[in-house]
Amino acid sequence: MIPGSFDYFRPQSVAEASALLAKDDNARVLAGGHSLLPMMKLRMAQPSALIDLGGIGELRQIQFQGGQLHLGAMASQHDLLASDLVSEHAPILKEVALLIADPQVRYLGTIGGNVANGDPGNDMPAVMMALDAAFVLEGQHGRRNVKARAFYTGTYETALLPGEILTAVEIPTQVKGGFAYEKLKRKVGDYATAAAAVILSVKAGVVDACEITLTNLGPTALRAEAAASALIGKPAGHPGAIDAAVAAARAIMTPAHDTRGTPEYRTSAGGSMVRRAIQRALAKA
């Protein structure tokens, strides 16, 4: 199908983009366009204006400053894969980026677009929760930071206020340890049927820190706190602890019944992804 008519703007600064967005309640921000443009073609979204952020060079910067990895919202998945800073400070992002779609999409698909629209099937939101990342939100009323763990309020619902733009992601320095992202999908490049991220560290043979998060297993990305707690303080690789973590993760899964399978199947698969991610993260640690 063909989208409806709309105005098109390509601002050169965040301030200009915010001003344009504030003028029109039905305007939408355009990043890579891989979510918005298909919805427009199906007339599921009919914005009166598109505000293209592609002309704001500062939004594509990747820097390490103030003890944090700073990712501009317009940095592409390919930019993450090419960045030495990402390799050093948040290597799990490279593992995840390689599982997103295909090379053509990764050249245009942005980190900001992946995390900002609240799609539970996107891979980066759960990983950002595991990394304890914060999202920088800017609008006519100033700038604020919102933790990824507090950003998602429902399917396609976030803490973004009218007129705000997600301009950056800030990730604190990570304790060295193991990490893994396990994703079950129907075909290469597809959204996850079920996926899990695990970041952990081991000291003297015991797991001393752990985060477990889930993709496409609920209305939002999920933080499996009880599952992580089941591993903390236990010997690394303890079978009973891993079984308990998998059971605790499955207990919070509420996947939809869709073309990827029934809730029962997807919950079972989700537990398998958690187990694999834990085992692989422990092997790295």
KABELBEL-V209938 format. One line per field, one symbol per residue. phi: phi as a letter, one per 30 degrees, with the letter a starting at -180 (. if undefined). burial: I if it has 16 or more other ideal C-beta (glycine too) atoms within 10 Angstrom, else O. A space follows every 50 residues. Layout:
phi=???
burial=???
This chain:
phi=.cdddadbbbdcaddddddddddbdcdbdccdidcdddddddidbbddac cdddcceddcdcbcbhibdccddcdddddddccdddedcaddddddedcc hbeddddcdcddddcdciddddddeddddddhdbcdcbadcjbbcbdedc dccldibbdddeidbdcabccdecddacaabcbcbdaejddddaabcbbb bbbhibdcaabbbbcibadbecccddddddcdiceeidedddeddddddd dcdbdddbddkdeddddddeddddddddddddddd
burial=OOIOOOOOIOIOOIOOIIOIIOOOOOIIIIIIIOIIOOOIOOOOIOIOII IOIIOIOOIIOIOIOOOIIIIIIIIIIIIIIOIOOIOOIIOIIIIIIOII IOOOOIOIIIIIIIIIIIIIIIIIIIIIIIIIIIIIIIIOOOOOOIOIIO IIOOOOOIIIOOIIIIIIIIIOOIOOIIIIIIIIOOOOOOIIIIIIIIII IIOOOOIOOIIIIIIIIIIIIIIIIOIIOIIOOIOIIIOOIIOIIIOIII OIIOIIOOOIIOOOOIIOIIIOIIIIIIOIIIOOI
